[in-house]
Amino acid sequence: MVLKKYVYVLCVVSVTGLKVMFENFVQHNGYDYAIFDIRVRKFNRTITTLNGTVTLPIWLDNNTTFSLDLFHSRLGNQQFNHYPMKLPSCGTCDFLDNVQSSYGDHLGSLSNLPAIGECPFSPRDVHVIDFAFPEEAIPKVMPRGLWKALITGRKNGEEVISYYVLVKAYDDF
């Protein structure tokens, strides 16, 4: 009976106390497609946010397809293992439309995004102001540790842009 209560409490605590914070944002290449001038800053004692500007210097359409690879470091020591989650690749416009329709409530701190259905879209600056990781987007079973999300854009099979975001998932007791 005591073991059953212990397991129940452990499950409730492990599901409810998860916090995710940005650690780093790095662009590897593709400065002729997009310039990510984004930094992670400490917003207050409990949160980090993304701030900066994404400059899109050229017209973009669905010819550039994006893919996402996830890597996990259980101990948070940057010894990453490729996480076996498969997400479909899609074009630039489809990707932005999907993000805006699925997570539009959380994108209030992003200004000058292309409208849903606007394809191709014109060169522009997208401003990112105090964008915190949306807690509602966190899966309940997300393992703790350091996560690296590598986003790669390809045009005609050739890599034209890549960047990654590091986030840290930890228990918030």
N, C-alpha and C positions, 0 to 999 in steps of 0.2 A: 504494500500500500504506500509506504514512504517512497519507494523507488518510483512508483507511478506518478506521484506528485512532483518529485524532483525532475523527472523527464518532462512533465507538462510545463513546469516553470522554466526549465531550460529552453524548451521550444518557444515559448512566448517571448522570453527575453531575447533570444537570438533573432526573432523575426521583427520585433518592434524597435530595437535600439540601434539600427544601422544608420550611419552618417557617411556621406560621400563628399569629398572636397577636392577641388582642382589642385594639382601639384605643378604642372608644367604644360606648356604649349609650344611646339617646335615645328617649323616648316623646313622640310629637307630640300625641295626643289620646286620648280614650276612658277618662278617669280614672274614669268611672262603671262601666266594664266590668272594668278591671284597673288596678292601680297598680303600675308597675314601679319599685321603689326599688332599682335595681341600678347598681353602679359597677364600673368596671374598675380593678383594682389590680395593681401589680407584685408578684408572688409571690416571685420571686427574680431573680437577674440575667438569667435566660434565659426567663422565662415571665410572662405576665399571666393573671389569672383574673377571672371575674365573681363578685361578692359582693353579697348583699342579699336582699330579700324581694319576692315577687310576691304582692300582695294581691288576691284575687278576691272582691269584695264582694257579688256576686249569683250566683244559680243560673245555670249555663251549659249549653247543649245544642248540638245540631248546626245550629240556625237561624242562627248566626253563622258565615259561611264565611270562610276565610282564604286569602289569595294571597300569593305571594312574588315580588318583582321583584329582580333582581340588577343591580348597576351596578359597572363596573370602571374604575379609574384606573391606567393602565399606569405612569405616572411617580410615582404616590403623592401627587400634588399636588391632590387632590380635584376634578379636572376629570373628572367621571364620564361614561361612555358606558353606555347601557342595554345589558346583556349579553343576547344573543338566546337565552336558555334558557327553555323553557316548562315549568312545573311545574303540575300540576292543582290547582285550588282544592278545598278540602274543609271540612267542618264542624269545629267545635272538638273534639268528642269523637273523631271519626275522625282528626284531626290528631294529638292526643295519643296515641291508641292506636298509630298508625303510628310515631311517634317512639319510644315505649317498646318496641315490638316490634322495631324496626330497630336502635336505638342504646341499648337498655336497659343494656348493660354499661358505658356511658359516663356514665350518669345517677346514679351513686352519690352525687354531691355535691348532689343535689336531694332534698329531703325533703318529704313530705306531698303528693306528686303523686296525682291520682285513679288508681284501679286501672284496668287495661285492661278495657274493657267497661262501666265505670261511666258512665252517661249518663242523665239529666243529672247533673252533680256539684255538690255543695254549696259555699257560700262557704268560703274557707280562705286560709291563708297558706302559700305554697310558699317554702321557704328555699333559697337558692343559696349554697353555701359552697365557695369556692376551686374553681370550675368552670373548668378549662382547656379550650381547644379540642381536641377529640379528634383526634389525628394520624391515626388509622385512617380517619376520615371524609373525609380530603383526597384528591380525585382526583389520580391520577398526572400528569395533563396540565393541572393548574390553572395558569393564567398568573400570573406574579408581579405584585405591585402592591397597591393598596388596593382592597378590596371593600366594597361597601355592600349589605346585604341588607335590603330594605324589606318589612315584613310588614304587610298591611292586612286588617282584619276588616270585613266588610260584613253588614248585616242588612237584608233586604228591599231590596237594591240600594244602600243608603245606607251610606257609610263611618262606622263607629262607633268604631274604634280603629286606630291605626297607630303603629308604632315601627320603628327600624332599629338594626342592629348593624354596626359597622365592624370589619373585620379586615384585617390586613396579612400578605400572603404574600411571603416572601423566601427566598433561598438561604441555607442554614445550612452554610457550609463551615468 
